[in-house]
Amino acid sequence: MPGMGRARQTGNSLIVSSFHTALLHQLLVVLLVVAVCAIGFNVVRTAQYRRLRAQGHTNFPSARPTTAEPLARRVVRVGFGVLWILDGLLQLQSSMPLGLPSGVIQPAASTSPQWVQHIVNSGVTIWSNHPVQAAAATVWIQLGLGIWLLVAPRGRWSRLGGVAGVGWGLLVWVFGEAFGAIFAPGLTWLFGAPGAVLFYCVGGVLVALPERAYASKRLGRTILTLGGLFLIGMAVLQAWPGRGYWQGRGGTLTAMVQQMSKTSQPGFLSSWVGSFGSFVAAHGWGVNLFVVLALTGIGVLLISGRPKPVLVGLVALGVLCLADWVLVEDLGFLGGTGTDPNSMLPMALFFVTGYVALVRIPVAADADVAAPVTGPAGAADPTEPAAPGPAARTRWWEQASLSYVARTAAVVAALGIVLIGSAPMALASVNRHADPILSEALDGTPNAVDIPAPPFQLIDQHGRPVSLASLHGHVVALTFLDPVCTSDCPLIAQEFRQADQQLSGQDAQVDFVAIVANPIYRSVSFTNAFDRQEGLTHMPNWYYLTGSVPALQRVWASYGVEIQTIANGAMVAHADLAFVIDAHGRERDALITDPGPTQVFASSFTSLLTNRIDQVLNS
């Protein structure tokens, strides 16, 4: 049967082209949002200038003296802002629409319990049904989050950016990383447990905290203590017998490293990783002992809470993270479907934040040194305007500093970018029907024509005569099915039945017609048995037509359907074709009905057929 066993290629030209087109269209919307925010900023600046001139002043309002943003908060905010932007740029890879579910998400969940796989598969279904929309949405959400964190250093907008990062990070951690594989056997720090995005979530929490949380060493000690306990826990898991990490050749770590060495990457990296794999195979017990002792020792140093031991532990952790990132995680983003640099960079950023929060307490700063997002003088919150006093009846934006207005405009633009990505993602999540482009990617774009449809006169499953002329005034969806087929034909019949359901109130204007595609098993008893098997007996607008062999052969020839008997006559091979005929008897579309290797393709063809019928109805 044509197409059976075929699968989508991650570099499918139609999908890639549609992905790039979607990004371009959304980029135009992003530029429009940025332009509107820039215009808003200039309107405010002009209004302030005119008011100041009328009052005899020439200087714009300046930021009031305040404290500088705590250095630890700046480290975590800027660091995770840059990482979100990097992740968004990685999502631009052409292989993302089709490659992410099969190359990243499903493998991550493959060893987890069934309930985890069930949750992950619900997300995979959404992405697989709408790969272009989902991939493009992810790009803008992550770019928007990163920009948001970078341009909003203070106040409520900044904290809200942290909350948004936590929300999106949890979605990615659950559906994209299968809970960081924490429920899978073989959990290990070396492979990225408990998931890179979980550290993004922790970073978002740290950004969302009120700035007074950074006013003492308590936050730094808490971060380092929790981090130290985490490392010790990972050391215990690494040392646990029977998990394959003490074994060299044939062990878990050896297999992982050797697999990573085969990833598409520069030759020198592949050589490094391959050499390390050989070293682990020969000295697995010693490598694992080193990792266990290193994680335990670093964890103890961090828990101490004293600056010097913590610094020693931090330096050692940095070296260990770098070695693991290069030699075990293989940088994380190579191979065409890497979505982030894996866990070592965000983990290291988390520990650095804890150290800085421990040793650098915020101090007062002049207005010129202070963070630029401040509200007008007298505001309780540096990002909130003060209520006008008796002597000042101006609106808040007329007395706000230009830096505050500029930052507010930038944050609004970043929020707009996030929403530009979130809207299509939300629509895709509630649309259970696969995108028609998937069927087109597998079978090609339907052939649009406008010619008289070849006539036919046969009998339906009830023995009544039916001709194309008798269906005049209705749109006809026509296909050819073998009533004893056990592969494509039942799936195609279900596609037609679901298309009828999707048409809803318009189904009274549409007839779904199948013509027998088997010269041997062509009697009405076979067509009735097929209808009962596929649940088609209750479709009032369903016709399964048959007739004499000469009559059927004339119809097959007129529609270009080749029939070849195979398997000693038990089945036939025939072209999987469908035609959409308008109410005037003119053929408008010719489609390949190959249902493809998965249910996603069948759902996609249903959407494609429904769209084509709807276009003919409304033309």
C-alpha positions as CSV (number, residue, x, y, z in Angstrom):
1,M,0.0,0.0,0.0
2,P,1.4,3.4,-0.9
3,G,3.0,5.2,2.1
4,M,2.7,2.4,4.6
5,G,5.6,2.6,7.0
6,R,6.6,6.1,5.8
7,A,7.6,8.6,8.5
8,R,8.1,12.3,8.6
9,Q,11.6,13.5,8.1
10,T,12.6,16.2,10.6
11,G,13.9,18.3,7.7
12,N,10.7,18.1,5.6
13,S,10.9,21.1,3.3
14,L,7.2,22.0,3.6
15,I,7.2,21.9,7.5
16,V,10.5,23.8,7.6
17,S,9.2,26.4,5.2
18,S,6.0,26.8,7.1
19,F,7.9,27.1,10.4
20,H,10.1,29.9,8.9
21,T,7.0,31.6,7.4
22,A,5.2,31.5,10.8
23,L,8.3,33.0,12.5
24,L,8.5,35.8,10.0
25,H,4.8,36.7,10.3
26,Q,5.1,36.7,14.1
27,L,8.3,38.8,13.8
28,L,6.3,41.4,12.0
29,V,3.8,41.5,14.9
30,V,6.7,41.7,17.4
31,L,8.2,44.6,15.5
32,L,4.8,46.3,15.5
33,V,4.5,45.8,19.3
34,V,8.0,47.3,19.8
35,A,7.2,50.2,17.5
36,V,4.0,50.9,19.5
37,C,6.0,50.9,22.8
38,A,8.6,53.1,21.3
39,I,5.9,55.6,20.2
40,G,4.4,55.5,23.6
41,F,7.7,56.3,25.2
42,N,8.2,59.3,22.8
43,V,4.7,60.5,23.5
44,V,5.4,60.6,27.2
45,R,8.8,62.2,26.7
46,T,7.2,64.9,24.5
47,A,4.4,65.5,27.0
48,Q,7.0,65.9,29.8
49,Y,9.1,68.3,27.7
50,R,6.2,70.5,26.9
51,R,5.0,70.6,30.5
52,L,8.5,71.5,31.7
53,R,8.9,74.3,29.2
54,A,5.6,75.7,30.2
55,Q,6.8,75.7,33.8
56,G,10.2,77.3,32.9
57,H,12.2,74.1,33.5
58,T,14.6,72.3,31.1
59,N,15.6,69.1,32.9
60,F,13.5,65.9,32.8
61,P,12.6,64.3,36.1
62,S,15.4,62.1,37.4
63,A,15.4,58.9,39.4
64,R,15.3,59.4,43.2
65,P,18.2,58.1,45.3
66,T,17.7,54.5,46.2
67,T,19.6,51.4,46.9
68,A,21.3,49.5,44.1
69,E,19.8,46.2,43.0
70,P,21.3,43.5,45.2
71,L,24.2,41.9,43.3
72,A,23.0,38.4,43.9
73,R,19.6,39.2,42.4
74,R,21.2,40.9,39.4
75,V,23.4,37.8,38.9
76,V,20.4,35.4,38.9
77,R,18.2,37.7,36.9
78,V,20.7,38.5,34.1
79,G,22.0,34.9,34.1
80,F,18.7,33.3,33.6
81,G,17.6,36.0,31.2
82,V,20.5,35.2,29.0
83,L,19.8,31.4,29.3
84,W,16.2,31.9,28.3
85,I,17.2,33.9,25.2
86,L,19.8,31.2,24.3
87,D,17.1,28.5,24.6
88,G,14.7,30.6,22.4
89,L,17.4,30.9,19.8
90,L,18.0,27.1,19.9
91,Q,14.3,26.6,19.2
92,L,14.9,28.3,15.8
93,Q,16.6,25.1,14.5
94,S,14.8,23.7,11.5
95,S,14.5,20.3,13.0
96,M,12.4,21.5,16.0
97,P,8.9,21.2,14.7
98,L,9.1,17.5,13.8
99,G,12.2,16.4,15.7
100,L,11.5,17.6,19.2
101,P,8.8,15.0,20.2
102,S,10.5,12.0,18.8
103,G,14.1,13.1,19.4
104,V,13.9,14.8,22.8
105,I,10.5,14.5,24.6
106,Q,9.6,10.8,24.1
107,P,13.2,9.5,24.8
108,A,13.3,11.5,28.0
109,A,10.1,9.8,29.2
110,S,10.8,6.3,27.8
111,T,12.2,4.8,31.1
112,S,9.7,6.6,33.4
113,P,6.6,5.0,34.9
114,Q,3.5,4.7,32.8
115,W,1.7,7.6,34.5
116,V,4.6,9.9,33.7
117,Q,4.6,8.8,30.1
118,H,0.8,9.3,30.0
119,I,1.2,13.0,31.1
120,V,4.1,13.6,28.7
121,N,2.3,12.0,25.8
122,S,-0.6,14.5,26.3
123,G,2.0,17.3,25.6
124,V,3.5,15.3,22.8
125,T,0.1,15.0,21.1
126,I,-0.4,18.7,21.2
127,W,3.1,19.3,19.7
128,S,2.7,16.5,17.1
129,N,-0.7,17.7,16.0
130,H,0.5,21.3,15.6
131,P,4.3,21.3,15.2
132,V,4.6,24.6,13.4
133,Q,2.5,26.5,15.8
134,A,4.1,24.9,18.9
135,A,7.7,25.3,17.7
136,A,7.2,29.0,16.8
137,A,5.3,29.7,20.0
138,T,8.2,28.3,22.1
139,V,10.7,30.5,20.3
140,W,8.8,33.7,21.2
141,I,7.8,32.7,24.8
142,Q,11.4,32.0,25.7
143,L,12.9,35.0,23.9
144,G,10.2,37.2,25.6
145,L,10.9,35.8,29.0
146,G,14.7,36.4,28.6
147,I,14.2,40.0,27.4
148,W,11.7,40.6,30.2
149,L,14.2,39.6,32.9
150,L,17.0,41.7,31.3
151,V,15.0,44.9,30.9
152,A,13.2,44.9,34.2
153,P,15.7,45.0,37.1
154,R,13.5,46.3,39.8
155,G,10.0,46.3,41.3
156,R,6.8,44.5,40.5
157,W,7.4,44.1,36.8
158,S,10.7,42.4,37.5
159,R,9.2,40.1,40.1
160,L,6.3,39.2,37.8
161,G,8.9,38.2,35.2
162,G,10.3,35.8,37.7
163,V,6.8,34.3,38.3
164,A,6.3,34.0,34.5
165,G,9.6,32.1,34.2
166,V,8.5,29.7,37.0
167,G,5.2,29.0,35.2
168,W,6.7,28.3,31.8
169,G,9.6,26.4,33.3
170,L,7.3,24.0,35.2
171,L,5.4,23.3,31.9
172,V,8.7,22.5,30.2
173,W,10.0,20.5,33.1
174,V,6.8,18.3,33.2
175,F,6.0,17.9,29.5
176,G,9.4,18.5,27.9
177,E,11.8,16.8,30.5
178,A,9.3,14.2,32.0
179,F,9.9,15.7,35.5
180,G,13.6,15.7,34.8
181,A,13.5,11.9,34.8
182,I,13.4,11.9,38.6
183,F,11.0,8.9,38.5
184,A,13.1,6.9,36.1
185,P,15.6,4.3,37.2
186,G,19.3,5.3,37.0
187,L,18.7,8.9,38.1
188,T,22.1,10.7,38.3
189,W,23.6,14.1,38.6
190,L,26.0,13.4,35.8
191,F,23.1,13.1,33.2
192,G,21.4,16.3,34.4
193,A,19.1,15.3,37.2
194,P,16.8,16.7,38.3
195,G,16.3,18.5,35.0
196,A,17.9,21.7,33.7
197,V,14.6,23.6,33.6
198,L,14.0,23.0,37.3
199,F,16.9,25.3,38.0
200,Y,15.3,27.9,35.7
201,C,12.2,27.6,37.9
202,V,14.4,28.1,41.0
203,G,16.0,31.1,39.4
204,G,12.5,32.5,38.7
205,V,11.6,32.1,42.3
206,L,14.7,34.0,43.4
207,V,13.9,36.8,41.0
208,A,10.3,36.9,42.3
209,L,11.4,37.3,45.9
210,P,11.1,40.8,47.5
211,E,14.4,42.6,47.5
212,R,14.4,42.6,51.3
213,A,15.1,38.9,51.1
214,Y,18.6,39.8,49.9
215,A,19.2,42.2,52.8
216,S,20.9,39.6,55.0
217,K,23.1,36.5,54.6
218,R,20.1,34.2,55.4
219,L,19.1,33.7,51.7
220,G,22.7,32.9,50.7
221,R,23.0,30.4,53.5
222,T,19.7,28.8,52.6
223,I,20.6,28.4,48.9
224,L,24.0,26.9,49.7
225,T,22.6,24.6,52.4
226,L,19.9,23.3,50.1
227,G,22.4,23.0,47.3
228,G,24.9,21.1,49.4
229,L,22.2,18.7,50.6
230,F,21.2,18.2,47.0
231,L,24.8,17.3,46.0
232,I,25.2,14.9,48.9
233,G,21.9,13.2,47.9
234,M,23.2,12.9,44.3
235,A,26.4,11.4,45.7
236,V,24.3,8.8,47.6
237,L,22.5,7.9,44.4
238,Q,25.7,7.7,42.5
239,A,27.2,5.3,45.1
240,W,24.1,3.1,45.3
241,P,25.0,-0.4,44.2
242,G,23.3,-2.2,41.4
243,R,22.7,1.0,39.3
244,G,25.5,0.3,36.8
245,Y,27.7,3.3,37.7
246,W,30.5,1.2,39.4
247,Q,30.8,-0.9,36.3
248,G,33.2,0.2,33.6
249,R,32.7,-1.6,30.3
250,G,29.0,-2.1,29.7
251,G,28.1,0.2,32.6
252,T,25.5,3.0,32.5
253,L,28.0,5.9,32.4
254,T,30.1,4.3,29.6
255,A,27.0,3.7,27.5
256,M,25.8,7.3,27.9
257,V,29.2,8.8,27.0
258,Q,29.7,6.6,24.0
259,Q,26.2,7.4,22.8
260,M,26.9,11.2,23.1
261,S,30.1,10.8,21.1
262,K,28.0,9.8,18.1
263,T,26.1,13.1,18.2
264,S,26.6,15.4,15.2
265,Q,29.3,17.8,16.5
266,P,32.8,19.2,15.7
267,G,35.4,16.5,15.4
268,F,37.5,17.6,18.3
269,L,34.5,17.4,20.7
270,S,33.6,13.9,19.4
271,S,37.2,12.9,20.0
272,W,37.2,14.2,23.6
273,V,34.0,12.5,24.4
274,G,35.0,9.3,22.7
275,S,38.3,9.2,24.6
276,F,36.6,9.8,27.9
277,G,34.2,7.0,27.1
278,S,37.1,4.7,26.6
279,F,38.6,5.9,29.9
280,V,35.4,5.2,31.8
281,A,35.1,1.8,30.2
282,A,38.6,0.9,31.5
283,H,38.4,2.7,34.9
284,G,34.6,2.8,35.7
285,W,35.0,2.0,39.4
286,G,37.6,4.7,39.9
287,V,35.7,7.4,38.0
288,N,32.5,6.7,40.0
289,L,34.4,6.8,43.2
290,F,35.9,10.2,42.3
291,V,32.4,11.6,41.4
292,V,30.9,10.3,44.7
293,L,33.7,11.8,46.8
294,A,33.7,15.1,44.9
295,L,30.0,15.6,45.2
296,T,30.1,14.7,48.9
297,G,33.0,16.9,49.7
298,I,31.6,19.9,47.8
299,G,28.3,19.5,49.4
300,V,29.9,19.5,52.9
301,L,31.8,22.7,52.0
302,L,28.7,24.5,50.8
303,I,26.7,23.5,53.9
304,S,29.4,25.0,56.2
305,G,28.1,28.5,55.3
306,R,31.6,30.0,55.8
307,P,32.8,32.2,52.9
308,K,36.2,30.6,52.4
309,P,35.2,26.9,52.5
310,V,32.2,27.8,50.3
311,L,34.4,29.5,47.8
312,V,36.7,26.5,47.6
313,G,33.7,24.2,47.2
314,L,32.3,26.6,44.5
315,V,35.5,26.6,42.5
316,A,35.7,22.7,42.7
317,L,32.0,22.5,41.7
318,G,32.7,24.8,38.7
319,V,35.5,22.6,37.5
320,L,33.4,19.5,38.0
321,C,30.4,21.0,36.2
322,L,32.5,22.1,33.3
323,A,34.1,18.6,32.9
324,D,30.6,17.0,33.1
325,W,29.1,19.5,30.7
326,V,31.8,18.8,28.0
327,L,32.6,15.1,28.5
328,V,29.2,13.7,29.6
329,E,26.4,16.0,28.6
330,D,28.3,16.9,25.4
331,L,27.3,20.6,25.8
332,G,23.7,19.6,25.7
333,F,22.6,21.6,22.6
334,L,24.3,19.8,19.8
335,G,22.7,17.4,17.3
336,G,20.0,19.6,15.8
337,T,17.4,19.1,18.5
338,G,19.2,20.5,21.6
339,T,16.8,22.9,23.3
340,D,19.1,24.1,26.1
341,P,22.7,23.7,27.3
342,N,21.5,21.1,29.8
343,S,21.8,21.3,33.6
344,M,25.4,22.3,34.4
345,L,25.2,26.0,33.5
346,P,22.0,26.8,35.3
347,M,23.1,24.7,38.2
348,A,26.3,26.6,38.5
349,L,24.5,29.9,38.2
350,F,22.3,28.8,41.1
351,F,25.3,28.1,43.3
352,V,27.0,31.3,42.3
353,T,23.9,33.3,43.3
354,G,24.0,31.6,46.7
355,Y,27.6,32.6,47.3
356,V,27.1,36.2,46.1
357,A,24.1,36.5,48.4
358,L,26.2,35.2,51.3
359,V,29.1,37.7,50.9
360,R,27.6,40.7,49.1
361,I,25.0,42.6,51.2
362,P,23.2,45.5,49.4
363,V,24.5,49.0,50.2
364,A,23.1,52.4,49.6
365,A,23.9,54.0,46.2
366,D,23.5,57.3,44.5
367,A,20.7,57.8,41.9
368,D,23.3,57.6,39.1
369,V,24.4,54.2,40.3
370,A,21.0,52.9,41.2
371,A,19.0,50.7,39.0
372,P,17.3,52.8,36.3
373,V,13.8,51.6,36.8
374,T,12.4,53.9,39.5
375,G,9.2,55.6,39.9
376,P,8.6,59.3,40.7
377,A,9.8,60.9,43.9
378,G,7.8,59.8,46.8
379,A,6.7,56.5,45.4
380,A,6.5,53.6,47.9
381,D,7.6,51.1,45.2
382,P,10.4,52.2,42.8
383,T,8.3,51.0,39.8
384,E,5.0,52.5,41.0
385,P,4.1,56.2,40.7
386,A,3.3,58.3,43.7
387,A,-0.2,59.6,44.3
388,P,-0.3,63.3,43.4
389,G,-0.1,65.5,46.4
390,P,-2.1,68.7,47.0
391,A,0.5,70.8,45.2
392,A,1.0,68.4,42.3
393,R,-1.9,67.6,40.1
394,T,0.1,66.1,37.2
395,R,-0.4,62.6,36.1
396,W,2.2,60.0,37.2
397,W,3.8,59.6,33.8
398,E,4.4,63.4,33.6
399,Q,6.6,63.3,36.6
400,A,8.2,59.9,36.1
401,S,11.9,59.7,35.2
402,L,12.6,58.9,31.5
403,S,14.5,55.8,32.5
404,Y,11.5,54.5,34.4
405,V,9.2,55.2,31.3
406,A,11.7,53.6,29.0
407,R,12.0,50.5,31.1
408,T,8.3,50.2,31.4
409,A,7.9,50.4,27.7
410,A,10.5,47.7,27.2
411,V,8.8,45.4,29.7
412,V,5.5,45.9,28.0
413,A,7.2,45.0,24.7
414,A,8.7,41.9,26.3
415,L,5.3,40.9,27.7
416,G,3.8,41.4,24.2
417,I,6.4,39.0,22.8
418,V,5.5,36.3,25.4
419,L,1.8,36.7,24.5
420,I,2.5,36.5,20.8
421,G,3.9,33.0,21.5
422,S,1.4,32.0,24.2
423,A,-1.7,32.7,22.1
424,P,-1.1,30.2,19.3
425,M,0.2,27.7,21.9
426,A,-3.0,28.0,23.9
427,L,-5.2,27.6,20.7
428,A,-3.2,24.5,19.7
429,S,-3.7,22.9,23.1
430,V,-7.5,23.0,22.8
431,N,-7.6,22.0,19.2
432,R,-7.8,18.2,19.0
433,H,-7.5,18.0,15.2
434,A,-4.1,17.7,13.7
435,D,-2.8,20.5,11.4
436,P,-3.5,19.7,7.7
437,I,0.1,20.5,6.9
438,L,1.2,17.2,8.3
439,S,-0.8,15.3,5.7
440,E,0.6,17.6,3.0
441,A,4.1,17.0,4.2
442,L,3.6,13.3,3.8
443,D,1.5,13.1,0.7
444,G,2.0,16.4,-1.0
445,T,-0.3,19.4,-1.5
446,P,-3.8,18.6,-2.9
447,N,-4.0,19.1,-6.7
448,A,-6.5,21.9,-7.3
449,V,-8.5,21.4,-10.5
450,D,-11.7,22.6,-12.1
451,I,-12.8,19.9,-14.6
452,P,-16.0,17.9,-15.1
453,A,-16.0,14.9,-12.8
454,P,-16.2,11.5,-14.6
455,P,-19.8,10.2,-14.2
456,F,-20.7,6.9,-12.6
457,Q,-23.8,4.8,-12.0
458,L,-23.6,2.0,-9.4
459,I,-25.6,0.7,-6.5
460,D,-25.1,1.6,-2.8
461,Q,-24.8,-0.7,0.3
462,H,-28.7,-0.9,0.4
463,G,-28.9,-2.1,-3.3
464,R,-30.3,1.3,-4.5
465,P,-29.0,2.9,-7.7
466,V,-26.8,5.9,-7.2
467,S,-25.1,8.1,-9.8
468,L,-23.1,11.3,-9.7
469,A,-26.0,13.0,-11.4
470,S,-28.3,11.9,-8.5
471,L,-26.0,13.7,-6.1
472,H,-26.2,17.0,-8.0
473,G,-26.6,19.9,-5.6
474,H,-24.4,18.4,-2.9
475,V,-20.6,18.5,-2.5
476,V,-19.2,15.0,-2.9
477,A,-16.1,13.6,-1.2
478,L,-15.2,10.5,-3.2
479,T,-12.7,7.7,-2.5
480,F,-12.0,4.1,-3.3
481,L,-12.0,1.4,-0.6
482,D,-11.4,-2.4,-0.5
483,P,-14.1,-3.9,1.8
484,V,-11.7,-6.7,2.9
485,C,-8.7,-4.5,3.4
486,T,-7.2,-4.5,6.9
487,S,-4.6,-1.7,6.6
488,D,-5.3,1.7,4.9
489,C,-8.9,1.4,4.0
490,P,-10.4,1.2,7.5
491,L,-8.4,4.2,8.5
492,I,-9.5,6.2,5.4
493,A,-13.1,5.3,6.2
494,Q,-12.6,6.7,9.7
495,E,-11.1,9.9,8.2
496,F,-14.2,10.4,6.1
497,R,-16.5,9.7,9.1
498,Q,-14.6,12.2,11.3
499,A,-14.7,14.8,8.5
500,D,-18.5,14.4,8.5
501,Q,-18.5,15.1,12.2
502,Q,-16.2,18.2,11.9
503,L,-18.5,19.7,9.2
504,S,-21.3,19.8,11.9
505,G,-24.2,21.7,10.5
506,Q,-22.9,21.7,6.9
507,D,-23.0,17.9,6.6
508,A,-26.5,17.9,5.1
509,Q,-24.9,19.6,2.0
510,V,-22.1,17.0,1.7
511,D,-22.2,13.3,0.6
512,F,-19.3,11.0,1.4
513,V,-18.9,8.3,-1.3
514,A,-16.7,5.3,-1.5
515,I,-16.4,3.0,-4.5
516,V,-15.4,-0.6,-4.1
517,A,-11.8,-1.2,-5.1
518,N,-11.8,-5.0,-5.3
519,P,-12.8,-7.0,-8.4
520,I,-13.4,-10.1,-6.4
521,Y,-15.0,-9.1,-3.0
522,R,-17.4,-6.5,-4.3
523,S,-20.9,-7.7,-3.3
524,V,-23.3,-5.7,-1.1
525,S,-22.8,-8.1,1.7
526,F,-19.1,-7.2,1.9
527,T,-19.8,-3.4,1.7
528,N,-22.4,-3.8,4.5
529,A,-20.0,-5.8,6.6
530,F,-17.3,-3.1,6.2
531,D,-19.8,-0.4,7.2
532,R,-20.8,-2.2,10.3
533,Q,-17.2,-2.8,11.2
534,E,-16.3,0.9,10.8
535,G,-19.4,2.3,12.4
536,L,-20.7,3.9,9.2
537,T,-24.2,2.5,9.2
538,H,-25.6,5.6,11.0
539,M,-24.2,8.1,8.5
540,P,-27.2,9.1,6.4
541,N,-24.9,10.8,3.8
542,W,-22.5,7.8,3.4
543,Y,-22.6,5.7,0.2
544,Y,-20.5,2.7,-0.4
545,L,-21.0,1.9,-4.1
546,T,-20.4,-1.3,-6.0
547,G,-21.5,-2.9,-9.3
548,S,-20.4,-5.3,-12.0
549,V,-16.7,-5.7,-12.7
550,P,-16.9,-3.8,-16.1
551,A,-18.8,-1.0,-14.5
552,L,-16.3,-0.7,-11.7
553,Q,-13.4,-0.9,-14.1
554,R,-14.8,2.0,-16.1
555,V,-15.0,4.1,-13.0
556,W,-11.5,3.1,-11.8
557,A,-10.0,4.0,-15.2
558,S,-11.8,7.3,-15.4
559,Y,-10.5,8.4,-12.0
560,G,-7.0,7.0,-12.6
561,V,-7.2,4.4,-9.8
562,E,-4.9,1.4,-10.5
563,I,-6.0,-1.9,-9.1
564,Q,-3.7,-4.8,-8.6
565,T,-4.7,-8.1,-7.0
566,I,-2.2,-9.5,-4.5
567,A,-2.0,-12.2,-1.9
568,N,-3.9,-14.8,-4.0
569,G,-6.8,-12.5,-4.4
570,A,-7.4,-11.9,-0.7
571,M,-6.5,-8.2,-1.0
572,V,-5.8,-5.7,-3.7
573,A,-3.3,-2.9,-3.9
574,H,-4.8,0.3,-5.1
575,A,-3.9,4.0,-5.2
576,D,-5.1,5.9,-2.1
577,L,-6.9,8.8,-3.7
578,A,-9.8,11.1,-2.8
579,F,-11.6,13.7,-4.8
580,V,-13.8,16.7,-3.9
581,I,-16.6,17.3,-6.4
582,D,-18.6,20.5,-6.2
583,A,-22.4,20.8,-6.3
584,H,-22.3,21.2,-10.1
585,G,-20.5,18.0,-10.7
586,R,-17.0,19.5,-11.3
587,E,-13.9,18.0,-9.8
588,R,-12.2,20.6,-7.6
589,D,-9.5,18.8,-5.6
590,A,-7.6,15.5,-5.9
591,L,-5.9,14.3,-2.7
592,I,-3.7,11.4,-1.6
593,T,-5.5,9.7,1.3
594,D,-2.5,7.7,2.6
595,P,-3.2,7.7,6.4
596,G,0.6,7.5,7.2
597,P,2.3,5.6,10.0
598,T,0.5,7.2,13.0
599,Q,-2.9,8.4,14.1
600,V,-1.6,12.0,13.8
601,F,-1.6,11.7,10.0
602,A,-5.1,10.4,9.9
603,S,-6.3,13.3,12.0
604,S,-4.3,15.6,9.8
605,F,-5.9,14.3,6.6
606,T,-9.3,14.7,8.2
607,S,-8.6,18.3,8.8
608,L,-7.3,18.8,5.3
609,L,-10.3,17.1,3.7
610,T,-12.7,19.1,5.9
611,N,-10.9,22.4,4.9
612,R,-11.1,21.5,1.2
613,I,-14.8,20.6,1.5
614,D,-15.5,23.8,3.4
615,Q,-13.7,25.9,0.7
616,V,-15.8,24.3,-2.0
617,L,-19.0,24.8,-0.1
618,N,-18.2,28.5,0.4
619,S,-16.9,29.2,-3.2
